[in-house]
């Protein structure tokens, strides 16, 4: 490996210029200065290279050495990722805190994956087996819920000469090919290029989140992408964290990109204690955290989402459904802007670099459901065939809550689901503060089969009915503003009443209530059904009974309370409730006949 | 003193606003502190903003007045800007660059720390858990402040942000029984404002536990960039070296951001929104993020920055970015202020993100979350109804709606408008339930029955049931 050695010629914030860098490539990793600070080449002019440095550049001076081995920044992939917390350039923050204490010092380095730990490796291919890139050669139980699959890295092909189960560290070979190449539990991978796969396939399964407004109204597929833009205080982070907790993904990767330190602490404190509703195991056992908080170096922030998505693709390649949460993509875009400014590039919209749109697009395009890379196609080894997905959910923080700004607009063009946060809802503490009139999901057609088969064909019909009621409510609200609620017709009054029930008792969901925090899909279905059958019932009563009497029915309160039914064995309770809502109507009809 | 530094140069090539450009000087370090001595032997402090092979850019904190190309000498200190720290600082007043301005002489430092600080490793942060009683119902009950939080106060010109902040500081100091350290960073504030705070600290006996860093309105603008960093470096020293709970009041962060803008434009950087530099978010965050708690260590840093909204515009970049970085905000309302309501805290857009960590069973009370939630929902509904009433008159309103309107009125007039008199958390909660009894039970969808039975004032609960 050739070493390129140059010298610092200019320092301006996080961008350093070096001369004598002939032969360097864009995105090569470099060591800057006496401290050997890590950086990445982002611009080349003659023998001058501009480098974004991942750490504070205080104290650097002209003439200090700069060196590079001419390879890009690589992340380490292997057992030990799950449950870890890294900064944007995969430094393990827990190890760092043991080394340097509570404050992060410059120039600190640590191995991303533990070197000493031994992992139990179980081979899944035998000696003599032919393997190619992406093929699984064995497994390691990485956490109580994650079976880590050891894959053949890119560019490696051959016949297994030696493979044996047992306890290995990540640096000991677990297998050898006939040509002498060794295979390890660990591989290294660049972050800015998508990991290869065989082909992208249509996503047709929803990411079930246990949150009614998402699952019922605006679902995202496993392999889809969603964005959550919202002004400050509208609950982006709480929403992201709620989704990270309860989504039915196999692996969750949470990237805190330029956000608050205390929020990462919250995740770190809560996730090990919370149970995954499906496995009963701590959520941390399926989670990787990347924390590059707002006060950590800006270049590492820019890198953090690529580190995150590379982790996601790696687990996808094992055949898992991975969900990646990026909070917030705006901070990443701002990091781009800041670096671009230091390079004195001509800015596009609002000071962002002109390539913002393409960067956003290529990031979101790394989501998707794929047939994973394996030799299933070439060697016909069908047992290696598998599918996996990466779902990307990106928070956006538009300045002043104005969605017309470039990051929101460019993200909107790409993402399949839009969850628009609304300050007015947040002000009245309606959470999640997702505006049901402006939000949308483009995945409903793709999901129709799934809903029809897994739940009921009624599901999507009822969903449409809910949205129609809410839409109609919005129109009526304008009338009410002019003439007052009292002058509306009875059917309209009833519609307003049921719309309010939908908003308050269905769409609103407390992330902090023990039972409410997670609502099983089947329960969501029952709740929706209860509301709509009660509505239908009351409509039947209109004209037969005075409106005030309909409004005073106990059913309204029953609907308000049904959310608190336990999350287990709720079906009989709802069946009972559905009957009661109708039985109550029966009594009214009796009353009607007596009156007559 | 400047003569002690080894390297002195007379190589100024260009002077522009607060910036000085020098030719080709060897071994100058990025962000290094420099001392400039002009022809009259007046000293100024500066910092290296950029080093290149041909040019060095230095920002001068006291402004470039009086500097010239020929006679001005520049000394490079070889080190970043550091602040001497010691427990003797308590009760002292410093200028915006950390020099004593009370005439009591230099302090004898125990340690010196770079004022830029280092980021707290997210792994080492402890989760904030204890609420701070401010004595203000609209904050304690509705937007609880938690130790280790950064909660800015967004205000407009002429609104009583200083009074509210001073009131909080007084109350917190009283509660801590002299254990709490208050650090005050004033950036571009008027002497009147300074005197107000000084008197408040003096009267509440807090001065002995306070440290003031002052950059007054007529002090050099660029120095404002240092002031919050001085205050926060001191805060970290007292919190994490000395185990104290520290409350940092920074006023006014708008002036800080404007100083940043001034340098940026002098450097001819590409401006972001309203001329502020593209790195404003990162820069503000490096200040605001210096709050919190650390695992296994006593002590905490809580920040109450005050930010003025120019023209009451909450979307102004400085306000907006502050809101994105901090953990909530207390918003003062001109409308409430005009009605004579004090403190004029507008509950709807105010928010404490860490509230949940500090309230509930064993902390405040089990019903706190639901009570707060219900008050919010009703007040939001009431504000909306009030808007409708203005259009269609109250005749169009049903009986239940009338009661919500009445609730809203009382909420503002009695609950928010508490005056200077502090209320305990217990009292605030009683007020809350008292107000809820104004409204029929069927409208109270966010509180569970068991809490209504337990906490709703007795008679009212029966009346509602009947």
Interface residues (C-beta under 8 A of the other chain):
Chain A: X9 X10 X11 X12 X13 X17 X19 X56 X57 X58 X59 X60 X61 X62 X63 X85 X93 X94 X96 X97 X100 X101 X102 X103 X104 X105 X106 X231 X232 X233 X237 X256 X258 X260 X261 X262 X264 X265 X266 X268 X269 X291 X293 X294 X295 X296 X298 X331 X334 X335 X337 X338 X341 X344 X347 X350 X351 X397 X399 X400 X401 X402 X423 X426 X427 X428 X429 X430 X480 X481 X482 X483 X484 X485 X486 X487 X504 X505 X512 X556 X557 X560
Chain B: X26 X27 X28 X29 X30 X31 X32 X49 X50 X51 X52 X53 X80 X114 X116 X117 X118 X119 X120 X121 X122 X123 X124 X125 X126 X127 X128 X148 X149 X240 X269 X270 X271 X272 X273 X277 X278 X279 X281 X282 X285 X286 X288 X289 X290 X292 X294 X295 X297 X314 X315 X317 X320 X321 X323 X324 X325 X327 X328 X329 X348 X349 X351 X353 X354 X356 X357 X369 X372 X373 X376 X377 X380 X381 X388 X391 X392 X393 X395 X396 X397 X398 X401 X442 X445
